[in-house]
Amino acid sequence: MLEKKEEGHQLILNKISEVGIDEVGRGAVFGPVFSAVIVLTEKNKFILKRQGVMDSKKLTPKKRKLLLPKILSLSSDYGIGQSSSNEIDKLGIRVATELSMIRALKKLKEKPSELMIDGPLSLRPWKGIQKNIISGDSKFTVIAAASIVAKVSRDNLMERLEKKYSGYLIFKNKGYGTKEHLSIITKKGITNLHRKSFLKKSNLF
């Protein structure tokens, strides 16, 4: 009888799922904004937490890369979306970020019954139940997992783009407006992947 109860408990853990979504690159001055959505069962959520999944900002680049395949293999489903620097300039960062999230969600096999979003801003185009959680990536493993997938995916792209846009130290700054990066822009000018709307605020375009 006890074994049957334990089996039933395991079945429940394998069926109950949470869906979390997060973005990365919102504050960068170069390149796209990325979003990732992850679906995790209760069982796999606990496994990933034990393996060290937490807010991507608190992990080293090496640890994030090690966790990525583990997250993807234990996810029931996942999706990654992005919005280009041109879209950010045309639509504004909030709309472009929402677009990247919708693109990630469209890659899921099934529409989530409930979506957990990191941060205070609602996903306005999403017609479904959603919960906004401030600092969600440090409170919920499923959002932390999404933050890692988004971060590693975008960082990998930045490292590839370094070859095409050498001299801007994209592999190092990941497209963010560090003092070094902004100093290089004043000397070399902007590229077609720099966000003009962002650089106008710094009087660099």
Biotite code that builds the C-alpha atoms (Angstrom):
import biotite.structure as struc

atoms = struc.array([
    struc.Atom([0.000, 0.000, 0.000], chain_id="A", res_id=1, res_name="MET", atom_name="CA", element="C"),
    struc.Atom([2.852, 2.376, 0.878], chain_id="A", res_id=2, res_name="LEU", atom_name="CA", element="C"),
    struc.Atom([4.575, 1.627, -2.443], chain_id="A", res_id=3, res_name="GLU", atom_name="CA", element="C"),
    struc.Atom([1.388, 2.490, -4.359], chain_id="A", res_id=4, res_name="LYS", atom_name="CA", element="C"),
    struc.Atom([1.124, 5.826, -2.519], chain_id="A", res_id=5, res_name="LYS", atom_name="CA", element="C"),
    struc.Atom([4.748, 6.623, -3.340], chain_id="A", res_id=6, res_name="GLU", atom_name="CA", element="C"),
    struc.Atom([4.182, 5.712, -7.006], chain_id="A", res_id=7, res_name="GLU", atom_name="CA", element="C"),
    struc.Atom([1.133, 7.979, -7.067], chain_id="A", res_id=8, res_name="GLY", atom_name="CA", element="C"),
    struc.Atom([3.141, 10.798, -5.514], chain_id="A", res_id=9, res_name="HIS", atom_name="CA", element="C"),
    struc.Atom([5.848, 10.374, -8.181], chain_id="A", res_id=10, res_name="GLN", atom_name="CA", element="C"),
    struc.Atom([3.233, 10.503, -10.937], chain_id="A", res_id=11, res_name="LEU", atom_name="CA", element="C"),
    struc.Atom([1.910, 13.774, -9.522], chain_id="A", res_id=12, res_name="ILE", atom_name="CA", element="C"),
    struc.Atom([5.420, 15.229, -9.341], chain_id="A", res_id=13, res_name="LEU", atom_name="CA", element="C"),
    struc.Atom([5.996, 14.267, -12.973], chain_id="A", res_id=14, res_name="ASN", atom_name="CA", element="C"),
    struc.Atom([2.732, 15.787, -14.168], chain_id="A", res_id=15, res_name="LYS", atom_name="CA", element="C"),
    struc.Atom([2.571, 19.127, -12.334], chain_id="A", res_id=16, res_name="ILE", atom_name="CA", element="C"),
    struc.Atom([4.472, 21.707, -14.345], chain_id="A", res_id=17, res_name="SER", atom_name="CA", element="C"),
    struc.Atom([5.500, 25.331, -14.023], chain_id="A", res_id=18, res_name="GLU", atom_name="CA", element="C"),
    struc.Atom([6.233, 27.607, -16.962], chain_id="A", res_id=19, res_name="VAL", atom_name="CA", element="C"),
    struc.Atom([8.686, 30.471, -16.500], chain_id="A", res_id=20, res_name="GLY", atom_name="CA", element="C"),
    struc.Atom([9.941, 33.127, -18.883], chain_id="A", res_id=21, res_name="ILE", atom_name="CA", element="C"),
    struc.Atom([12.760, 35.667, -18.655], chain_id="A", res_id=22, res_name="ASP", atom_name="CA", element="C"),
    struc.Atom([14.676, 38.033, -20.919], chain_id="A", res_id=23, res_name="GLU", atom_name="CA", element="C"),
    struc.Atom([18.268, 39.157, -21.195], chain_id="A", res_id=24, res_name="VAL", atom_name="CA", element="C"),
    struc.Atom([19.952, 42.010, -23.044], chain_id="A", res_id=25, res_name="GLY", atom_name="CA", element="C"),
    struc.Atom([17.284, 44.578, -22.330], chain_id="A", res_id=26, res_name="ARG", atom_name="CA", element="C"),
    struc.Atom([19.863, 47.173, -21.216], chain_id="A", res_id=27, res_name="GLY", atom_name="CA", element="C"),
    struc.Atom([22.537, 46.457, -23.837], chain_id="A", res_id=28, res_name="ALA", atom_name="CA", element="C"),
    struc.Atom([23.478, 48.976, -26.533], chain_id="A", res_id=29, res_name="VAL", atom_name="CA", element="C"),
    struc.Atom([24.409, 46.336, -29.133], chain_id="A", res_id=30, res_name="PHE", atom_name="CA", element="C"),
    struc.Atom([22.576, 43.325, -30.496], chain_id="A", res_id=31, res_name="GLY", atom_name="CA", element="C"),
    struc.Atom([19.209, 41.703, -29.877], chain_id="A", res_id=32, res_name="PRO", atom_name="CA", element="C"),
    struc.Atom([17.198, 41.127, -26.729], chain_id="A", res_id=33, res_name="VAL", atom_name="CA", element="C"),
    struc.Atom([16.679, 37.420, -25.982], chain_id="A", res_id=34, res_name="PHE", atom_name="CA", element="C"),
    struc.Atom([13.896, 35.611, -24.142], chain_id="A", res_id=35, res_name="SER", atom_name="CA", element="C"),
    struc.Atom([13.596, 32.002, -23.032], chain_id="A", res_id=36, res_name="ALA", atom_name="CA", element="C"),
    struc.Atom([10.598, 30.066, -21.735], chain_id="A", res_id=37, res_name="VAL", atom_name="CA", element="C"),
    struc.Atom([11.028, 26.815, -19.805], chain_id="A", res_id=38, res_name="ILE", atom_name="CA", element="C"),
    struc.Atom([8.522, 24.133, -18.757], chain_id="A", res_id=39, res_name="VAL", atom_name="CA", element="C"),
    struc.Atom([9.541, 22.048, -15.728], chain_id="A", res_id=40, res_name="LEU", atom_name="CA", element="C"),
    struc.Atom([7.832, 19.315, -13.744], chain_id="A", res_id=41, res_name="THR", atom_name="CA", element="C"),
    struc.Atom([7.995, 19.531, -9.947], chain_id="A", res_id=42, res_name="GLU", atom_name="CA", element="C"),
    struc.Atom([10.443, 16.620, -9.891], chain_id="A", res_id=43, res_name="LYS", atom_name="CA", element="C"),
    struc.Atom([12.852, 18.130, -12.435], chain_id="A", res_id=44, res_name="ASN", atom_name="CA", element="C"),
    struc.Atom([12.582, 21.545, -10.809], chain_id="A", res_id=45, res_name="LYS", atom_name="CA", element="C"),
    struc.Atom([13.975, 20.083, -7.573], chain_id="A", res_id=46, res_name="PHE", atom_name="CA", element="C"),
    struc.Atom([16.706, 18.196, -9.461], chain_id="A", res_id=47, res_name="ILE", atom_name="CA", element="C"),
    struc.Atom([17.880, 21.378, -11.185], chain_id="A", res_id=48, res_name="LEU", atom_name="CA", element="C"),
    struc.Atom([17.812, 23.334, -7.942], chain_id="A", res_id=49, res_name="LYS", atom_name="CA", element="C"),
    struc.Atom([20.090, 20.719, -6.367], chain_id="A", res_id=50, res_name="ARG", atom_name="CA", element="C"),
    struc.Atom([22.409, 20.974, -9.359], chain_id="A", res_id=51, res_name="GLN", atom_name="CA", element="C"),
    struc.Atom([22.866, 24.689, -8.746], chain_id="A", res_id=52, res_name="GLY", atom_name="CA", element="C"),
    struc.Atom([20.261, 26.423, -10.909], chain_id="A", res_id=53, res_name="VAL", atom_name="CA", element="C"),
    struc.Atom([19.704, 29.941, -9.601], chain_id="A", res_id=54, res_name="MET", atom_name="CA", element="C"),
    struc.Atom([19.526, 33.521, -10.898], chain_id="A", res_id=55, res_name="ASP", atom_name="CA", element="C"),
    struc.Atom([21.908, 33.586, -13.888], chain_id="A", res_id=56, res_name="SER", atom_name="CA", element="C"),
    struc.Atom([23.465, 36.850, -12.662], chain_id="A", res_id=57, res_name="LYS", atom_name="CA", element="C"),
    struc.Atom([24.772, 35.020, -9.577], chain_id="A", res_id=58, res_name="LYS", atom_name="CA", element="C"),
    struc.Atom([26.525, 32.323, -11.614], chain_id="A", res_id=59, res_name="LEU", atom_name="CA", element="C"),
    struc.Atom([29.845, 32.385, -13.442], chain_id="A", res_id=60, res_name="THR", atom_name="CA", element="C"),
    struc.Atom([29.793, 32.110, -17.267], chain_id="A", res_id=61, res_name="PRO", atom_name="CA", element="C"),
    struc.Atom([31.382, 28.636, -16.947], chain_id="A", res_id=62, res_name="LYS", atom_name="CA", element="C"),
    struc.Atom([28.698, 27.429, -14.507], chain_id="A", res_id=63, res_name="LYS", atom_name="CA", element="C"),
    struc.Atom([25.900, 28.786, -16.732], chain_id="A", res_id=64, res_name="ARG", atom_name="CA", element="C"),
    struc.Atom([27.284, 26.924, -19.743], chain_id="A", res_id=65, res_name="LYS", atom_name="CA", element="C"),
    struc.Atom([27.555, 23.701, -17.745], chain_id="A", res_id=66, res_name="LEU", atom_name="CA", element="C"),
    struc.Atom([23.943, 24.027, -16.577], chain_id="A", res_id=67, res_name="LEU", atom_name="CA", element="C"),
    struc.Atom([22.468, 24.773, -20.018], chain_id="A", res_id=68, res_name="LEU", atom_name="CA", element="C"),
    struc.Atom([22.399, 21.167, -21.376], chain_id="A", res_id=69, res_name="PRO", atom_name="CA", element="C"),
    struc.Atom([21.090, 19.902, -18.031], chain_id="A", res_id=70, res_name="LYS", atom_name="CA", element="C"),
    struc.Atom([18.224, 22.408, -18.112], chain_id="A", res_id=71, res_name="ILE", atom_name="CA", element="C"),
    struc.Atom([17.307, 21.604, -21.700], chain_id="A", res_id=72, res_name="LEU", atom_name="CA", element="C"),
    struc.Atom([17.405, 17.839, -21.118], chain_id="A", res_id=73, res_name="SER", atom_name="CA", element="C"),
    struc.Atom([15.171, 18.089, -18.031], chain_id="A", res_id=74, res_name="LEU", atom_name="CA", element="C"),
    struc.Atom([12.716, 20.588, -19.529], chain_id="A", res_id=75, res_name="SER", atom_name="CA", element="C"),
    struc.Atom([9.390, 19.198, -20.701], chain_id="A", res_id=76, res_name="SER", atom_name="CA", element="C"),
    struc.Atom([9.483, 21.918, -23.354], chain_id="A", res_id=77, res_name="ASP", atom_name="CA", element="C"),
    struc.Atom([11.291, 25.189, -24.040], chain_id="A", res_id=78, res_name="TYR", atom_name="CA", element="C"),
    struc.Atom([11.468, 28.040, -26.514], chain_id="A", res_id=79, res_name="GLY", atom_name="CA", element="C"),
    struc.Atom([13.954, 30.805, -27.306], chain_id="A", res_id=80, res_name="ILE", atom_name="CA", element="C"),
    struc.Atom([13.057, 34.054, -29.073], chain_id="A", res_id=81, res_name="GLY", atom_name="CA", element="C"),
    struc.Atom([14.806, 37.285, -29.913], chain_id="A", res_id=82, res_name="GLN", atom_name="CA", element="C"),
    struc.Atom([14.121, 40.766, -31.205], chain_id="A", res_id=83, res_name="SER", atom_name="CA", element="C"),
    struc.Atom([16.713, 42.598, -33.297], chain_id="A", res_id=84, res_name="SER", atom_name="CA", element="C"),
    struc.Atom([18.395, 45.928, -32.633], chain_id="A", res_id=85, res_name="SER", atom_name="CA", element="C"),
    struc.Atom([16.421, 47.376, -35.580], chain_id="A", res_id=86, res_name="ASN", atom_name="CA", element="C"),
    struc.Atom([13.148, 46.242, -33.992], chain_id="A", res_id=87, res_name="GLU", atom_name="CA", element="C"),
    struc.Atom([14.255, 47.753, -30.679], chain_id="A", res_id=88, res_name="ILE", atom_name="CA", element="C"),
    struc.Atom([14.937, 51.091, -32.406], chain_id="A", res_id=89, res_name="ASP", atom_name="CA", element="C"),
    struc.Atom([11.612, 51.028, -34.280], chain_id="A", res_id=90, res_name="LYS", atom_name="CA", element="C"),
    struc.Atom([9.292, 49.643, -31.597], chain_id="A", res_id=91, res_name="LEU", atom_name="CA", element="C"),
    struc.Atom([10.978, 50.622, -28.324], chain_id="A", res_id=92, res_name="GLY", atom_name="CA", element="C"),
    struc.Atom([12.583, 48.218, -25.886], chain_id="A", res_id=93, res_name="ILE", atom_name="CA", element="C"),
    struc.Atom([9.412, 47.140, -24.061], chain_id="A", res_id=94, res_name="ARG", atom_name="CA", element="C"),
    struc.Atom([7.494, 46.191, -27.210], chain_id="A", res_id=95, res_name="VAL", atom_name="CA", element="C"),
    struc.Atom([10.587, 44.517, -28.683], chain_id="A", res_id=96, res_name="ALA", atom_name="CA", element="C"),
    struc.Atom([11.103, 42.526, -25.473], chain_id="A", res_id=97, res_name="THR", atom_name="CA", element="C"),
    struc.Atom([7.470, 41.425, -25.550], chain_id="A", res_id=98, res_name="GLU", atom_name="CA", element="C"),
    struc.Atom([7.955, 40.375, -29.168], chain_id="A", res_id=99, res_name="LEU", atom_name="CA", element="C"),
    struc.Atom([10.946, 38.214, -28.218], chain_id="A", res_id=100, res_name="SER", atom_name="CA", element="C"),
    struc.Atom([8.870, 36.597, -25.464], chain_id="A", res_id=101, res_name="MET", atom_name="CA", element="C"),
    struc.Atom([5.951, 35.869, -27.795], chain_id="A", res_id=102, res_name="ILE", atom_name="CA", element="C"),
    struc.Atom([8.368, 34.327, -30.318], chain_id="A", res_id=103, res_name="ARG", atom_name="CA", element="C"),
    struc.Atom([9.748, 32.072, -27.568], chain_id="A", res_id=104, res_name="ALA", atom_name="CA", element="C"),
    struc.Atom([6.240, 31.076, -26.439], chain_id="A", res_id=105, res_name="LEU", atom_name="CA", element="C"),
    struc.Atom([5.182, 30.224, -29.997], chain_id="A", res_id=106, res_name="LYS", atom_name="CA", element="C"),
    struc.Atom([7.878, 27.532, -30.066], chain_id="A", res_id=107, res_name="LYS", atom_name="CA", element="C"),
    struc.Atom([6.202, 25.576, -27.261], chain_id="A", res_id=108, res_name="LEU", atom_name="CA", element="C"),
    struc.Atom([4.186, 22.516, -28.263], chain_id="A", res_id=109, res_name="LYS", atom_name="CA", element="C"),
    struc.Atom([1.263, 23.597, -26.082], chain_id="A", res_id=110, res_name="GLU", atom_name="CA", element="C"),
    struc.Atom([0.027, 26.941, -24.811], chain_id="A", res_id=111, res_name="LYS", atom_name="CA", element="C"),
    struc.Atom([0.774, 27.229, -21.059], chain_id="A", res_id=112, res_name="PRO", atom_name="CA", element="C"),
    struc.Atom([-2.229, 27.381, -18.742], chain_id="A", res_id=113, res_name="SER", atom_name="CA", element="C"),
    struc.Atom([-0.277, 29.841, -16.577], chain_id="A", res_id=114, res_name="GLU", atom_name="CA", element="C"),
    struc.Atom([2.881, 31.831, -17.243], chain_id="A", res_id=115, res_name="LEU", atom_name="CA", element="C"),
    struc.Atom([5.344, 33.083, -14.614], chain_id="A", res_id=116, res_name="MET", atom_name="CA", element="C"),
    struc.Atom([7.181, 36.217, -15.776], chain_id="A", res_id=117, res_name="ILE", atom_name="CA", element="C"),
    struc.Atom([10.254, 37.724, -14.188], chain_id="A", res_id=118, res_name="ASP", atom_name="CA", element="C"),
    struc.Atom([9.809, 41.390, -13.287], chain_id="A", res_id=119, res_name="GLY", atom_name="CA", element="C"),
    struc.Atom([6.910, 43.791, -12.726], chain_id="A", res_id=120, res_name="PRO", atom_name="CA", element="C"),
    struc.Atom([5.862, 44.322, -16.356], chain_id="A", res_id=121, res_name="LEU", atom_name="CA", element="C"),
    struc.Atom([3.024, 42.244, -17.775], chain_id="A", res_id=122, res_name="SER", atom_name="CA", element="C"),
    struc.Atom([3.320, 40.611, -21.188], chain_id="A", res_id=123, res_name="LEU", atom_name="CA", element="C"),
    struc.Atom([0.578, 42.671, -22.831], chain_id="A", res_id=124, res_name="ARG", atom_name="CA", element="C"),
    struc.Atom([0.118, 40.621, -26.049], chain_id="A", res_id=125, res_name="PRO", atom_name="CA", element="C"),
    struc.Atom([-0.252, 37.358, -24.095], chain_id="A", res_id=126, res_name="TRP", atom_name="CA", element="C"),
    struc.Atom([-3.873, 36.259, -23.875], chain_id="A", res_id=127, res_name="LYS", atom_name="CA", element="C"),
    struc.Atom([-3.652, 33.938, -20.918], chain_id="A", res_id=128, res_name="GLY", atom_name="CA", element="C"),
    struc.Atom([-3.097, 33.777, -17.177], chain_id="A", res_id=129, res_name="ILE", atom_name="CA", element="C"),
    struc.Atom([0.202, 35.324, -16.152], chain_id="A", res_id=130, res_name="GLN", atom_name="CA", element="C"),
    struc.Atom([1.934, 36.151, -12.886], chain_id="A", res_id=131, res_name="LYS", atom_name="CA", element="C"),
    struc.Atom([4.529, 38.901, -12.614], chain_id="A", res_id=132, res_name="ASN", atom_name="CA", element="C"),
    struc.Atom([7.167, 38.184, -9.997], chain_id="A", res_id=133, res_name="ILE", atom_name="CA", element="C"),
    struc.Atom([9.741, 40.818, -9.042], chain_id="A", res_id=134, res_name="ILE", atom_name="CA", element="C"),
    struc.Atom([13.167, 39.144, -8.734], chain_id="A", res_id=135, res_name="SER", atom_name="CA", element="C"),
    struc.Atom([11.480, 35.965, -9.917], chain_id="A", res_id=136, res_name="GLY", atom_name="CA", element="C"),
    struc.Atom([14.785, 34.542, -11.135], chain_id="A", res_id=137, res_name="ASP", atom_name="CA", element="C"),
    struc.Atom([16.007, 34.428, -7.537], chain_id="A", res_id=138, res_name="SER", atom_name="CA", element="C"),
    struc.Atom([12.729, 33.032, -6.152], chain_id="A", res_id=139, res_name="LYS", atom_name="CA", element="C"),
    struc.Atom([11.596, 30.375, -8.637], chain_id="A", res_id=140, res_name="PHE", atom_name="CA", element="C"),
    struc.Atom([13.795, 27.680, -10.186], chain_id="A", res_id=141, res_name="THR", atom_name="CA", element="C"),
    struc.Atom([11.806, 27.628, -13.434], chain_id="A", res_id=142, res_name="VAL", atom_name="CA", element="C"),
    struc.Atom([12.392, 31.361, -13.990], chain_id="A", res_id=143, res_name="ILE", atom_name="CA", element="C"),
    struc.Atom([16.053, 30.976, -12.988], chain_id="A", res_id=144, res_name="ALA", atom_name="CA", element="C"),
    struc.Atom([16.372, 28.203, -15.572], chain_id="A", res_id=145, res_name="ALA", atom_name="CA", element="C"),
    struc.Atom([14.827, 30.461, -18.220], chain_id="A", res_id=146, res_name="ALA", atom_name="CA", element="C"),
    struc.Atom([17.244, 33.243, -17.270], chain_id="A", res_id=147, res_name="SER", atom_name="CA", element="C"),
    struc.Atom([20.222, 30.895, -17.741], chain_id="A", res_id=148, res_name="ILE", atom_name="CA", element="C"),
    struc.Atom([19.018, 29.646, -21.136], chain_id="A", res_id=149, res_name="VAL", atom_name="CA", element="C"),
    struc.Atom([18.401, 33.198, -22.356], chain_id="A", res_id=150, res_name="ALA", atom_name="CA", element="C"),
    struc.Atom([21.740, 34.444, -21.008], chain_id="A", res_id=151, res_name="LYS", atom_name="CA", element="C"),
    struc.Atom([23.882, 31.640, -22.445], chain_id="A", res_id=152, res_name="VAL", atom_name="CA", element="C"),
    struc.Atom([22.077, 31.783, -25.797], chain_id="A", res_id=153, res_name="SER", atom_name="CA", element="C"),
    struc.Atom([22.680, 35.521, -26.111], chain_id="A", res_id=154, res_name="ARG", atom_name="CA", element="C"),
    struc.Atom([26.273, 35.327, -24.848], chain_id="A", res_id=155, res_name="ASP", atom_name="CA", element="C"),
    struc.Atom([27.038, 32.614, -27.416], chain_id="A", res_id=156, res_name="ASN", atom_name="CA", element="C"),
    struc.Atom([25.722, 34.896, -30.165], chain_id="A", res_id=157, res_name="LEU", atom_name="CA", element="C"),
    struc.Atom([27.825, 37.806, -28.869], chain_id="A", res_id=158, res_name="MET", atom_name="CA", element="C"),
    struc.Atom([30.935, 35.623, -28.980], chain_id="A", res_id=159, res_name="GLU", atom_name="CA", element="C"),
    struc.Atom([30.195, 34.659, -32.599], chain_id="A", res_id=160, res_name="ARG", atom_name="CA", element="C"),
    struc.Atom([29.552, 38.277, -33.563], chain_id="A", res_id=161, res_name="LEU", atom_name="CA", element="C"),
    struc.Atom([32.961, 39.269, -32.201], chain_id="A", res_id=162, res_name="GLU", atom_name="CA", element="C"),
    struc.Atom([34.503, 37.847, -35.388], chain_id="A", res_id=163, res_name="LYS", atom_name="CA", element="C"),
    struc.Atom([32.417, 40.117, -37.599], chain_id="A", res_id=164, res_name="LYS", atom_name="CA", element="C"),
    struc.Atom([32.571, 43.188, -35.354], chain_id="A", res_id=165, res_name="TYR", atom_name="CA", element="C"),
    struc.Atom([36.119, 42.925, -34.068], chain_id="A", res_id=166, res_name="SER", atom_name="CA", element="C"),
    struc.Atom([37.536, 45.845, -32.146], chain_id="A", res_id=167, res_name="GLY", atom_name="CA", element="C"),
    struc.Atom([34.391, 46.487, -30.085], chain_id="A", res_id=168, res_name="TYR", atom_name="CA", element="C"),
    struc.Atom([35.271, 43.789, -27.523], chain_id="A", res_id=169, res_name="LEU", atom_name="CA", element="C"),
    struc.Atom([31.792, 42.272, -27.877], chain_id="A", res_id=170, res_name="ILE", atom_name="CA", element="C"),
    struc.Atom([33.063, 38.943, -26.508], chain_id="A", res_id=171, res_name="PHE", atom_name="CA", element="C"),
    struc.Atom([33.929, 40.806, -23.301], chain_id="A", res_id=172, res_name="LYS", atom_name="CA", element="C"),
    struc.Atom([31.147, 43.381, -22.836], chain_id="A", res_id=173, res_name="ASN", atom_name="CA", element="C"),
    struc.Atom([28.396, 41.220, -24.415], chain_id="A", res_id=174, res_name="LYS", atom_name="CA", element="C"),
    struc.Atom([26.992, 44.352, -26.069], chain_id="A", res_id=175, res_name="GLY", atom_name="CA", element="C"),
    struc.Atom([26.479, 46.311, -22.864], chain_id="A", res_id=176, res_name="TYR", atom_name="CA", element="C"),
    struc.Atom([27.461, 49.980, -22.657], chain_id="A", res_id=177, res_name="GLY", atom_name="CA", element="C"),
    struc.Atom([30.563, 49.691, -20.527], chain_id="A", res_id=178, res_name="THR", atom_name="CA", element="C"),
    struc.Atom([32.885, 52.708, -20.373], chain_id="A", res_id=179, res_name="LYS", atom_name="CA", element="C"),
    struc.Atom([35.337, 50.799, -22.548], chain_id="A", res_id=180, res_name="GLU", atom_name="CA", element="C"),
    struc.Atom([32.681, 49.949, -25.128], chain_id="A", res_id=181, res_name="HIS", atom_name="CA", element="C"),
    struc.Atom([31.372, 53.524, -25.282], chain_id="A", res_id=182, res_name="LEU", atom_name="CA", element="C"),
    struc.Atom([34.921, 54.826, -25.608], chain_id="A", res_id=183, res_name="SER", atom_name="CA", element="C"),
    struc.Atom([35.498, 52.517, -28.591], chain_id="A", res_id=184, res_name="ILE", atom_name="CA", element="C"),
    struc.Atom([32.268, 53.766, -30.207], chain_id="A", res_id=185, res_name="ILE", atom_name="CA", element="C"),
    struc.Atom([33.478, 57.386, -29.992], chain_id="A", res_id=186, res_name="THR", atom_name="CA", element="C"),
    struc.Atom([36.592, 56.359, -31.915], chain_id="A", res_id=187, res_name="LYS", atom_name="CA", element="C"),
    struc.Atom([35.246, 53.760, -34.374], chain_id="A", res_id=188, res_name="LYS", atom_name="CA", element="C"),
    struc.Atom([31.605, 54.834, -34.730], chain_id="A", res_id=189, res_name="GLY", atom_name="CA", element="C"),
    struc.Atom([28.546, 52.598, -34.535], chain_id="A", res_id=190, res_name="ILE", atom_name="CA", element="C"),
    struc.Atom([27.765, 49.394, -36.413], chain_id="A", res_id=191, res_name="THR", atom_name="CA", element="C"),
    struc.Atom([24.454, 48.246, -37.889], chain_id="A", res_id=192, res_name="ASN", atom_name="CA", element="C"),
    struc.Atom([23.827, 46.195, -34.723], chain_id="A", res_id=193, res_name="LEU", atom_name="CA", element="C"),
    struc.Atom([24.214, 49.074, -32.289], chain_id="A", res_id=194, res_name="HIS", atom_name="CA", element="C"),
    struc.Atom([20.929, 50.392, -30.886], chain_id="A", res_id=195, res_name="ARG", atom_name="CA", element="C"),
    struc.Atom([20.714, 53.952, -32.169], chain_id="A", res_id=196, res_name="LYS", atom_name="CA", element="C"),
    struc.Atom([17.830, 54.814, -29.845], chain_id="A", res_id=197, res_name="SER", atom_name="CA", element="C"),
    struc.Atom([19.974, 53.885, -26.843], chain_id="A", res_id=198, res_name="PHE", atom_name="CA", element="C"),
    struc.Atom([23.116, 55.665, -28.004], chain_id="A", res_id=199, res_name="LEU", atom_name="CA", element="C"),
    struc.Atom([21.231, 58.913, -28.705], chain_id="A", res_id=200, res_name="LYS", atom_name="CA", element="C"),
    struc.Atom([20.756, 59.220, -24.954], chain_id="A", res_id=201, res_name="LYS", atom_name="CA", element="C"),
    struc.Atom([24.529, 59.144, -24.513], chain_id="A", res_id=202, res_name="SER", atom_name="CA", element="C"),
    struc.Atom([25.015, 61.651, -27.362], chain_id="A", res_id=203, res_name="ASN", atom_name="CA", element="C"),
    struc.Atom([26.978, 59.019, -29.280], chain_id="A", res_id=204, res_name="LEU", atom_name="CA", element="C"),
    struc.Atom([24.681, 59.039, -32.309], chain_id="A", res_id=205, res_name="PHE", atom_name="CA", element="C"),
])
